[in-house]
Amino acid sequence: MNERALQITARDQPLQTLAPLELRLDEVPLTVDPKPRRKVKAWVRFGDTPVRVDAVAARWTPSAVGITFTVDGQEHRCWVWAGAVDEIS
């Protein structure tokens, strides 16, 4: 998706994130990077629209990754399944 289409999608639809029941943060180990810098490509959803974004992995569990990314100057944060994330080398 080109940058302009991503801006419109991010403006018009809510960013989806995993629910607490899916994350199970009270049951599984959580790693928090104090200085997030691990660059990734991740699939996220704005409403029903899937979009692949350049992001930074800020925290993770064995099955999910908390990412941050910027669209049109606005920072977004969400949790996605680990399988939706590819590390950029």
Secondary structure, DSSP 8 states (H G I E B T S, - for coil): --HHHHHHHHHHS-B----HHHH-TTTS--EE-SS--EEEEEEEEETTEEEEEEEEEEEE-SSEEEEEEEETTEEEEEEEEGGGEEE--
